[in-house]
Amino acid sequence: MIRSMLTIAGLTAALVLAPVSKEAAAATAASDAALAANLKGNWAGDWALPGFGSGKFELIVTEVNGTNVKGNANWYGIAAGDTKAPLTSAVVQNGQLVGKQGNAVIKLSLKGDNALSGTWEHGGYSGPLNVKR
């Protein structure tokens, strides 16, 4: 029994740690770069904190370099007052835009050609985030 469990654990570790082929990695990087290039422009929609409230959200992507994205995230209707500030980092990784603005983390995926949908997290809170062109 113990031997079979160790064998299963070993096989599982081998599958999880198996290297990704160079071709697959290159295809993913090219796909992520194409997605990043498509993000440039203005996106508007809303954020929500389920059970507490919601407000307007704007994502303005001003520059794209490969998979790196620069721009601003503007939050309206939050408890601390409206916040307009640049993203401190943002990158498209595995088909998803992951951006940071201070301690806030934004994760968005493209839905169709003109919509992004995902989540935000900050200070132990999180909720849905949706924007359109």
C-alpha positions in Angstrom: 0.0 0.0 0.0 2.7 2.5 1.0 4.8 1.5 -2.1 1.8 2.1 -4.4 1.1 5.5 -2.8 4.8 6.5 -3.2 4.6 5.4 -6.9 1.5 7.5 -7.4 3.1 10.5 -5.7 6.2 10.1 -7.8 4.2 10.0 -11.0 2.1 13.0 -10.0 5.3 15.0 -9.2 6.8 14.0 -12.6 3.7 15.1 -14.5 3.5 18.4 -12.6 7.2 19.2 -12.9 7.5 18.0 -16.6 9.1 20.8 -18.6 7.0 22.6 -21.2 8.4 22.3 -24.7 10.1 25.3 -26.2 7.5 25.4 -29.0 4.6 25.5 -26.5 6.3 28.2 -24.5 6.9 30.3 -27.6 3.3 29.8 -28.7 2.0 30.9 -25.3 4.3 34.0 -25.3 3.2 35.0 -28.8 -0.4 34.5 -27.9 0.0 36.6 -24.7 1.8 39.4 -26.7 -1.0 39.5 -29.2 -3.6 39.7 -26.4 -1.6 42.5 -24.7 -1.5 44.5 -28.0 -5.2 44.2 -28.2 -5.7 45.7 -24.8 -4.5 49.2 -25.7 -7.2 51.8 -25.2 -9.9 52.8 -22.8 -12.1 50.3 -20.9 -15.0 51.2 -18.7 -17.3 49.1 -16.4 -17.8 48.3 -12.8 -16.3 46.7 -9.7 -18.4 45.1 -7.0 -17.9 44.0 -3.4 -20.7 41.5 -3.0 -23.0 42.3 -0.1 -21.5 45.8 0.3 -21.6 47.8 -2.8 -20.2 48.6 -6.2 -18.9 51.4 -8.4 -17.5 52.5 -11.7 -14.1 51.3 -12.8 -11.9 52.4 -15.7 -8.8 50.8 -17.2 -6.8 52.9 -19.5 -4.0 51.0 -21.3 -1.5 53.5 -22.7 1.5 51.4 -23.7 2.2 47.8 -24.5 5.7 46.3 -24.9 5.5 42.5 -25.6 3.4 41.2 -22.7 4.1 44.2 -20.4 1.3 46.7 -20.1 1.3 50.3 -18.7 -1.7 52.4 -17.9 -4.0 53.7 -15.2 -6.8 52.1 -13.1 -9.5 54.5 -11.9 -11.9 53.4 -9.1 -15.0 55.3 -8.3 -17.3 54.9 -5.3 -14.8 53.2 -3.0 -14.8 53.9 0.8 -11.5 55.8 0.6 -12.8 58.1 -2.1 -12.3 58.0 -5.9 -8.8 56.7 -6.7 -7.0 57.4 -10.0 -3.4 56.0 -10.2 -1.1 54.2 -12.5 -0.7 50.5 -12.5 2.5 49.7 -10.6 2.9 46.6 -12.8 0.9 44.7 -15.3 1.6 41.7 -17.5 -0.4 39.4 -19.7 0.4 35.8 -18.6 -1.3 32.6 -19.8 -4.1 34.6 -21.4 -4.8 36.8 -18.4 -3.9 40.4 -17.6 -2.5 40.5 -14.1 -2.1 44.1 -12.8 -1.1 45.6 -9.6 -1.9 49.1 -8.3 -0.3 49.4 -4.9 -1.7 46.5 -2.9 -4.6 45.9 -5.2 -4.4 43.0 -7.7 -6.5 43.0 -10.9 -7.0 39.8 -12.9 -8.8 40.1 -16.2 -9.5 37.8 -19.1 -10.7 38.8 -22.6 -14.3 37.9 -23.2 -15.1 38.3 -26.9 -13.4 41.2 -28.7 -14.5 44.1 -26.5 -14.9 42.9 -22.9 -12.7 42.0 -20.0 -14.0 40.1 -17.0 -12.3 38.9 -13.8 -11.6 39.9 -10.2 -10.0 42.4 -8.0 -8.4 41.8 -4.6 -7.3 44.3 -1.9 -6.8 44.0 1.8 -8.5 40.7 2.2 -11.5 41.7 0.1 -12.3 40.7 -3.4 -15.0 40.8 -6.0 -15.9 40.8 -9.7 -14.6 43.3 -12.2 -16.0 43.8 -15.6 -15.1 46.3 -18.4 -15.9 47.0 -22.0 -14.5 49.2 -24.7 
